[in-house]
C-alpha cells in the first residue's frame, strides 16, 4: 500500500466491531468515579477521539480538498462547535438518543462527504449543498454519538460539569493531534503525481466504509 491515507481507510473498514471500544480499566473508572477528575477525563476524551475512526474519516473527507489553512480552520471549527454543543447538552440534560441510530447517522456523514467530494450532488442532483451547514449539522450528530457513549456509564453528578469540560477539551486535543497527522500526510501526498489519480478511489473507499458503518449500526439496532 503506497498511500497511508488509503491504508487508514482500509484499516477502518476491517475493524468495525472495535469502534469506540472502551477498555476495562476505563470502564471501571467511569462507572465508579465520583468528584472532579479533570486529568483522567481529559485523557479519556483525547483517547476516545484518536481511536474514534468514524469521526476521523468524516474529518478526512472534510479537509480532503481544502488547500487553505483558513478553510481548514473554518470547517474544523464548525465541526467542533457542533459536537461540543450536543456532547455537553446531551449528557447534562440527559437527552436519550439511540446509540445505534446516532452511529448510523455518523456513518452516513462519511458517505455524504465522500459523495460530496466526488461531485455527486452536482452530477446527479444538479445542485451543491452548503458544506458549512452540512459540517455543522453532522457535528451535532457526532456530539450526540460521544454523549451516548458517556451516558452508558451513568456518570456521577458530583463534579459532572467539570469532568465533561475536561472530556470535551480532551476530545479537542485528540482531534487536533489526529488532524495534524492527517494534514501532514495528505499535504505530502498532494505533491505527488498520484494524488489526482487516487483521489476518486480514496473518496469511493470513504463512501464504502461509511456504508459499512451505517449497515453495521443498523444491524445492531434491528437485532438488539
Helices and strands as residue ranges (DSSP letters): H 4-13, G 16-18, H 24-32, H 38-51, H 53-63, H 69-92, H 99-117, H 120-120, I 121-125, H 131-151, H 160-190, H 194-223
